[in-house]
Amino acid sequence: EAVVGAIVDRIPLVPADAAAQRAEIARTVRRWGALIDKIGGVDAVETVEALQQHCAGAPPARQAMFGQTLAALYQLDLVDEEHIRAWHASPVARGEGVLGAKPGSAFLEGLMKCWAVGTKMIEQFDEASDSEEESSEEEEDDEDEDAPAPSKPAVPTAPPSKPTATDDDDDEESEESEDTEE
């Protein structure tokens, strides 16, 4: 927990510039994130819990960095999607049994804000998973197209067209030529 807190506290604040803030978070997590595994001594779900609790108890500027920091941990493979889902599903993520998370407290409110950010992240995972399934289904459909399929007309067949005036003229000419030959 102390390692996660120290990393979050090392992130320079960049007010009013979200892109620069994300860059600072990524830079700091890239530099110090490996310490979580080496000396942190916690598994990935506990890492997310520690991040949530640290951010929830921090001033609003640091509290707002929870989602971006979690995303940086995810992008650097320090936590996986399954770890984030397990954290989100745990009662601790909603403040149950967390020391200092009393009803109506600012700390519990902060925990719930972080949990709501986690909800958005999981929704993004689900959307990405859905789009991956759709694209793999399309790939399977493409593979099926390579195999011989029963022939179907591309468009419904139309009734035979009525003869045009030039067709009638051709018919009359051919009839006349037949008459003259006889």
C-alpha positions as CSV (number, residue, x, y, z in Angstrom):
1,E,0.0,0.0,0.0
2,A,2.8,2.4,0.8
3,V,4.5,1.8,-2.5
4,V,1.3,2.6,-4.4
5,G,0.7,5.7,-2.4
6,A,4.2,6.9,-2.9
7,I,3.9,6.4,-6.6
8,V,0.7,8.4,-6.8
9,D,2.2,11.1,-4.6
10,R,5.2,11.4,-6.9
11,I,3.0,12.2,-9.9
12,P,3.4,15.9,-10.6
13,L,0.0,17.7,-10.8
14,V,-0.7,19.5,-14.1
15,P,-3.9,21.6,-13.5
16,A,-6.1,22.3,-16.5
17,D,-4.2,20.2,-19.0
18,A,-5.6,16.6,-19.1
19,A,-3.2,15.5,-21.8
20,A,-0.1,16.7,-19.9
21,Q,-1.5,15.1,-16.7
22,R,-1.9,11.7,-18.5
23,A,1.7,12.0,-19.8
24,E,3.0,12.7,-16.2
25,I,1.0,9.8,-14.9
26,A,2.3,7.4,-17.6
27,R,5.9,8.7,-17.1
28,T,5.8,8.2,-13.3
29,V,4.1,4.8,-13.5
30,R,6.5,3.6,-16.2
31,R,9.4,4.7,-14.0
32,W,8.3,3.5,-10.6
33,G,5.5,0.9,-11.3
34,A,7.8,-2.1,-11.3
35,L,8.4,-1.4,-7.5
36,I,4.8,-2.5,-6.9
37,D,5.7,-6.1,-7.8
38,K,9.2,-6.0,-6.4
39,I,8.7,-4.5,-2.9
40,G,5.0,-3.9,-2.7
41,G,4.3,-7.5,-1.8
42,V,0.7,-7.4,-2.9
43,D,-1.2,-9.1,-5.7
44,A,-2.7,-7.1,-8.6
45,V,-6.2,-6.9,-7.0
46,E,-4.8,-5.6,-3.8
47,T,-2.7,-3.1,-5.9
48,V,-6.0,-1.7,-7.3
49,E,-7.6,-1.6,-3.8
50,A,-4.5,0.3,-2.5
51,L,-4.7,2.7,-5.4
52,Q,-8.4,3.3,-4.8
53,Q,-8.0,3.8,-1.1
54,H,-5.1,6.1,-1.5
55,C,-6.8,8.3,-4.1
56,A,-10.1,8.3,-2.1
57,G,-8.4,9.7,0.9
58,A,-6.3,12.2,-1.1
59,P,-7.2,15.8,-2.0
60,P,-9.6,16.2,-5.0
61,A,-6.7,16.8,-7.5
62,R,-5.1,13.4,-6.6
63,Q,-8.5,11.7,-6.2
64,A,-9.2,12.6,-9.8
65,M,-6.1,10.8,-11.0
66,F,-7.5,7.3,-10.0
67,G,-8.8,6.4,-13.5
68,Q,-5.8,7.6,-15.4
69,T,-3.4,5.9,-12.9
70,L,-5.4,2.7,-13.1
71,A,-5.3,2.9,-16.9
72,A,-1.5,3.4,-16.8
73,L,-1.1,0.3,-14.6
74,Y,-3.2,-1.6,-17.0
75,Q,-1.3,-0.4,-20.1
76,L,2.0,-1.4,-18.5
77,D,0.7,-4.8,-17.6
78,L,1.0,-4.3,-13.9
79,V,-2.7,-5.2,-13.6
80,D,-4.8,-7.1,-16.0
81,E,-8.5,-6.8,-17.0
82,E,-9.3,-9.8,-14.8
83,H,-7.7,-8.0,-11.8
84,I,-9.7,-4.9,-12.4
85,R,-12.9,-6.9,-12.7
86,A,-12.1,-8.8,-9.5
87,W,-11.4,-5.6,-7.6
88,H,-14.6,-4.0,-9.0
89,A,-16.7,-7.0,-7.9
90,S,-15.3,-7.1,-4.4
91,P,-17.2,-5.6,-1.4
92,V,-14.0,-3.7,-0.5
93,A,-14.2,-1.7,-3.7
94,R,-17.6,-0.4,-2.6
95,G,-16.1,0.5,0.8
96,E,-17.5,-2.4,2.8
97,G,-15.3,-3.3,5.7
98,V,-12.8,-0.5,4.9
99,L,-11.5,1.3,7.9
100,G,-12.6,4.9,7.9
101,A,-15.3,4.4,5.3
102,K,-18.3,5.5,7.4
103,P,-21.6,6.3,5.9
104,G,-21.6,10.0,4.8
105,S,-17.8,10.3,5.1
106,A,-15.7,12.0,2.5
107,F,-13.5,8.9,2.4
108,L,-16.5,6.6,1.5
109,E,-17.6,9.2,-1.1
110,G,-14.1,9.1,-2.6
111,L,-14.2,5.3,-2.7
112,M,-17.5,5.4,-4.5
113,K,-16.2,7.9,-7.0
114,C,-13.2,5.6,-7.7
115,W,-15.6,2.6,-8.0
116,A,-17.7,4.5,-10.5
117,V,-14.6,5.2,-12.6
118,G,-13.9,1.5,-12.5
119,T,-17.4,0.8,-13.7
120,K,-16.7,3.0,-16.8
121,M,-13.4,1.1,-17.4
122,I,-15.2,-2.2,-17.3
123,E,-17.9,-0.9,-19.7
124,Q,-15.0,0.0,-22.1
125,F,-13.6,-3.6,-21.7
126,D,-17.0,-5.0,-22.5
127,E,-17.4,-2.7,-25.6
128,A,-13.9,-3.7,-26.8
129,S,-14.8,-7.4,-26.2
130,D,-18.0,-7.0,-28.1
131,S,-16.3,-5.4,-31.1
132,E,-13.6,-8.1,-31.1
133,E,-16.3,-10.8,-31.1
134,E,-18.0,-9.0,-34.0
135,S,-14.8,-8.7,-36.0
136,S,-13.9,-12.4,-35.3
137,E,-17.4,-13.4,-36.5
138,E,-16.8,-11.3,-39.7
139,E,-13.5,-13.1,-40.2
140,E,-15.3,-16.5,-39.7
141,D,-17.8,-15.3,-42.3
142,D,-15.0,-14.4,-44.7
143,E,-13.5,-17.9,-44.2
144,D,-16.9,-19.5,-44.8
145,E,-17.1,-17.5,-48.1
146,D,-13.9,-19.3,-49.3
147,A,-15.7,-22.7,-49.0
148,P,-18.1,-23.6,-51.8
149,A,-21.6,-22.5,-50.9
150,P,-24.9,-23.3,-52.5
151,S,-25.4,-20.9,-55.4
152,K,-27.9,-18.2,-54.7
153,P,-28.8,-15.4,-57.0
154,A,-27.2,-12.2,-55.9
155,V,-30.5,-10.4,-56.6
156,P,-34.0,-11.7,-57.1
157,T,-34.7,-12.7,-60.6
158,A,-36.9,-10.3,-62.4
159,P,-39.7,-11.4,-64.7
160,P,-38.8,-11.4,-68.4
161,S,-38.8,-8.0,-69.8
162,K,-41.5,-7.0,-72.3
163,P,-40.2,-6.8,-75.9
164,T,-39.2,-3.3,-76.9
165,A,-40.2,-1.6,-80.1
166,T,-37.0,-2.5,-81.8
167,D,-37.4,-6.1,-80.8
168,D,-40.9,-6.1,-82.5
169,D,-39.4,-4.5,-85.6
170,D,-36.7,-7.2,-85.8
171,D,-39.4,-9.9,-85.5
172,E,-41.5,-8.3,-88.2
173,E,-38.5,-8.0,-90.5
174,S,-37.5,-11.6,-89.9
175,E,-41.1,-12.7,-90.6
176,E,-41.2,-10.7,-93.8
177,S,-37.9,-12.2,-94.9
178,E,-39.3,-15.7,-94.3
179,D,-42.4,-14.7,-96.3
180,T,-40.3,-13.6,-99.3
181,E,-38.2,-16.7,-99.2
182,E,-41.2,-18.9,-99.7
